[in-house]
Every structure is written in structure tokens, then in C-alpha cells.
């Protein structure tokens, strides 16, 4: 909000303000700046007087001159931030310049606030990742996988691009009956890493349950998905997993399919040793 200051003690009051204060003349050059602002910026007052947006190089000073709402000050150790709090008009008579009007800008130190916002954002990102990814394998979880599947089905429906899905289940109770819990988690991790190593960057792999995996293969036809699964099957058998403990189901998206129809066809295709 713009208002006028009219006080004989104007500059003294501004000097003692708890805010950082800068006064601009009508040419938008720095006419005066309080000492606390100079200290915060790490510059002498005389270095700043007369600065305009056209004759300064420092990004933070240029932003102050352009009245930016929030400005980052690089201190060399910790980044500091200030935020524009208020703008007022100062009568020129108070500065012995009756023919001019001056603008006063008040900034506050919001460094702690910005750091808190950053920490909260990092925490939100971490929580979101933990909710959307399996804690052991890092793969997409059941809910996130279905969200991704919906998006890919919508894209295929819009552009008529090929899209295949593979459901893979490992009967871990049979092939890991003697395993301790930590060994089962290690086993899951090995399987998930093997799957990640075999897919392309555009492919997506996730979980339905602990040993129920989903491979979503954009721009892939049924036959190409079969080739991929044969390779995966060979690698899994090399890990001493008996092929009879692995089931696969493959489906290629067809025009008119929704997500459930697409998935159900893959589930109907599932059979142990289907590729042998």
C-alpha cells in the first residue's frame, strides 16, 4: 500500500527501523539506504548511493532496484533472503528536495522462513516418494503403478500408439521356503534390479504385491514383449529360480480397452513356464 511519510525526523526514523530500508529518487536510483541494510548486503553505503538498474552488475542489487518481491543474497556461506514488505512515498521537503518525490521500500530478512520452506518441501518430496515407491526395491508401488498405467492407456487411446503390459509373479514361498526374512528382501531386491537392467529407459516397472511385478512397455507390440520376457526368464533361471515358479502374462492394448480390460487380458494369459 502506498502512503506518504511527513516527519522532520524522517531519516533518523528510517535509520533506526527494524526493517532494511532503501530510498529511491524519481529517477529510480538509490538516494539513501540504512546501515543495517548495508551490513546485510556486505557493502558500504557509498558503494550503493546512485546505483540504478542500468549501472549495477550485482544480481541482488539489480533485483532491489527492480522492486523484486523476494531476493536471494549470496553470502558465500549460507544464502540469505529478503522480501519486500512495504512501499511508501516520501515528501521531498523532508530531504531538502522539494521538487522531487521519493519512494521508500522496506525489506525484511526472511532467510529462516525460506530455509523452513525448503526443508518442508524436501520432507514433502521424501514422504511422497516413500508413499509411491516400494521401500525395499524403490519400484513404483501398487497405487502409483495404476496411476501411471492410466496415463499410458490414455496416451495410447489418444495417439493409437502400441502399448504392452507384462504381469510377472514369482512363487517365492516355493523357491525361498528356507529363506530368512532378510534374505527374502535381498531376493526381491535382486529380482527388481534384474528387471530394471533389462528394460529400456521408457519402460516402467513396478509392484502389485511383494512378488507380483508389472512391466509397462510403451511403443511395444505383443511379440516384442515376448522377446523381452524370454530374456528375463533366462536371467531369472540363472539365479537358480526354477522356471515352474515363475508365471507371466502379456497383453497388448487394443482399441476400446480401458485399464481393467487391458490388465484382465494379461492376467488371463498368465501361466507357469508359458514361455518354455
GUFITOR-572220 format. One record per residue (C-alpha): x, y, z. Coordinates in steps of 0.1 Angstrom, whole numbers, padded with zeros to 4 digits, always signed. Each point is the difference from the previous one (the first is absolute). Example, Ala and Ser with C-alpha at 12.3 -4.5 7.8 and 13.67 -1.06 7.14 Angstrom:
residues 2
+0123-0045+0078/+0014+0034-0007/
***
This chain:
residues 276
+0000+0000+0000/+0013+0034-0010/-0001+0029+0026/+0019+0032+0009/+0025+0005+0028/+0003+0035+0013/+0023+0003+0030/+0029+0023+0009/+0018-0031+0014/-0006-0020-0031/+0035-0012-0008/+0008-0007+0037/-0031-0021+0003/+0009-0019-0032/+0035-0005+0013/-0013-0016+0031/-0026-0021-0017/+0000-0037+0008/-0005-0005-0038/+0025+0004-0027/-0008+0034-0017/+0010+0014-0033/-0011+0034-0014/-0003+0006-0038/-0001+0033-0017/-0024+0006-0029/+0027-0013-0025/-0001-0033+0018/+0035+0003+0013/+0009-0008+0036/-0001+0033+0019/+0006-0014+0035/+0001-0034+0018/+0001-0007+0037/+0031-0015+0016/-0016-0033+0010/-0008-0006-0037/+0036+0008-0010/+0013-0024+0027/-0023-0028-0012/+0011+0005-0036/+0036+0002+0010/+0006+0033-0017/+0008+0036+0009/-0027+0026-0003/+0020+0021-0024/+0003-0031-0023/-0038+0000-0003/-0010+0036-0002/-0007+0010-0036/-0004-0036-0012/-0026-0006-0027/-0011-0032-0018/+0021+0011-0030/+0033+0006+0018/+0001-0029+0024/+0013-0036-0006/-0009-0017+0033/-0032-0021-0006/-0014+0006+0035/+0005+0038-0002/-0016-0001-0035/-0030-0018+0015/-0003+0025+0028/+0000+0028-0026/-0027-0019-0019/-0021-0003+0031/+0000-0038-0001/-0022-0016+0027/+0025-0026+0013/+0037+0003-0006/+0028-0025+0007/+0032+0014+0014/+0031-0022-0006/+0022+0004+0031/+0026-0027-0009/-0010-0022+0030/-0037-0001+0004/-0025+0015-0025/-0020+0028+0015/-0034+0013-0012/-0018+0033+0003/-0037+0007-0008/-0016+0033-0010/-0023+0008+0029/-0013+0035-0008/+0003+0030-0023/-0007+0036+0009/+0004+0035-0015/+0023+0025+0018/-0006+0037-0005/+0031+0017-0015/-0002+0029+0025/+0013-0024+0027/+0032-0005-0020/+0004+0036-0011/-0011-0009-0035/-0035+0015-0001/-0002-0005-0038/+0003-0038+0003/-0019-0029+0013/+0018-0029+0015/-0010-0037+0004/+0008-0019+0031/+0002-0038-0001/+0000-0022+0031/+0016-0035-0001/+0000-0027+0027/+0024-0028+0005/-0018-0032-0009/+0030-0023-0001/-0014-0022+0028/-0034-0001-0016/+0015-0011-0034/+0021-0027+0016/-0030-0013+0018/-0020+0000-0033/+0029-0019-0017/+0001-0026+0029/-0038-0005-0002/+0002-0005-0038/+0028-0025+0004/-0020-0018+0027/-0031+0000-0022/+0020-0014-0029/+0015-0027+0022/-0034-0010+0014/-0016+0000-0035/+0028-0022-0013/-0004-0025+0029/-0037-0002-0006/+0004-0005-0037/+0030-0024+0000/+0007-0034+0015/+0023+0005+0030/+0022-0030-0009/+0003+0001-0038/-0007+0037-0007/-0025-0010-0027/-0034+0016-0004/-0026-0012+0025/-0034-0015-0008/-0018+0034+0001/+0027+0019-0020/+0002-0028-0026/-0038+0003-0007/+0003+0038-0003/+0028-0005-0026/-0020-0027-0017/-0030+0023-0004/+0022+0027-0015/+0016-0024-0025/-0033-0015-0010/-0014+0035-0006/+0030+0009-0021/-0004-0032-0022/-0038+0008-0003/+0008+0035-0012/+0029-0008-0024/-0007-0037-0007/+0036-0009+0010/+0008-0036+0008/+0001-0008+0037/+0007-0033+0017/-0001-0012+0036/+0016-0029+0017/-0012-0015+0033/+0026-0022+0017/-0004-0020+0032/+0027-0019+0018/-0012-0028+0024/+0025+0011+0027/-0016-0024+0025/+0012-0029-0020/+0033+0013-0013/+0010+0017+0033/-0016-0022+0027/+0033-0003+0019/+0008+0038-0001/+0001+0022+0030/-0020+0033-0003/+0031+0021-0008/+0010-0025-0027/-0035+0003-0016/+0004+0038-0002/+0034-0005-0015/-0015-0024-0025/-0027+0026-0009/+0027+0026-0005/+0020-0023-0023/-0031-0008-0021/-0010+0037-0003/+0035+0010-0010/+0001-0027-0026/-0033+0014-0015/+0013+0035+0001/+0031-0011-0019/-0020-0016-0028/-0024+0028-0008/+0004+0032-0021/+0000+0035+0015/-0036+0005-0011/-0013-0032+0016/-0015+0000+0035/+0002-0028+0025/-0018-0001+0033/-0017-0022+0026/-0035-0013+0005/+0011-0020+0031/+0034-0011+0013/+0006-0026-0027/-0026+0012-0026/+0018+0023-0025/-0014+0021-0028/+0020+0011-0031/-0017+0027-0020/+0015+0002-0034/-0009+0031-0021/+0005-0002-0038/+0002-0038+0003/-0021-0027-0018/-0008-0034+0015/+0028-0019-0019/+0026+0024+0012/-0012-0004+0036/+0003-0037-0004/+0036+0004-0011/+0008+0021+0031/-0017-0025+0023/+0020-0029-0015/+0032+0019+0009/-0012+0007+0035/-0011-0036+0004/+0035-0012-0009/+0016+0025+0024/-0023-0011+0029/+0008-0037-0007/+0037+0009+0002/-0008+0012+0035/-0010-0036+0009/-0037+0009-0001/-0018-0030-0015/-0021+0010-0030/-0030-0017+0014/-0001+0025+0028/-0003+0030-0025/-0032+0009-0017/-0005+0027-0028/-0029+0016-0016/+0003+0023-0030/-0026+0024-0015/+0001+0026-0028/-0023+0029+0003/-0029-0002-0025/-0023+0028-0012/-0029+0002+0024/+0020-0014+0030/-0003+0017+0034/+0026-0007+0027/-0020-0029+0015/-0005-0018-0034/+0037+0005-0008/+0011-0015+0033/-0025-0028+0000/+0012-0012-0033/+0036-0002+0013/-0013-0018+0031/-0018-0025-0021/+0032-0006-0020/+0020-0009+0031/+0013-0036+0003/+0031-0016+0015/+0027-0008-0026/-0022+0017-0026/+0032+0009-0019/+0017-0033+0001/
***
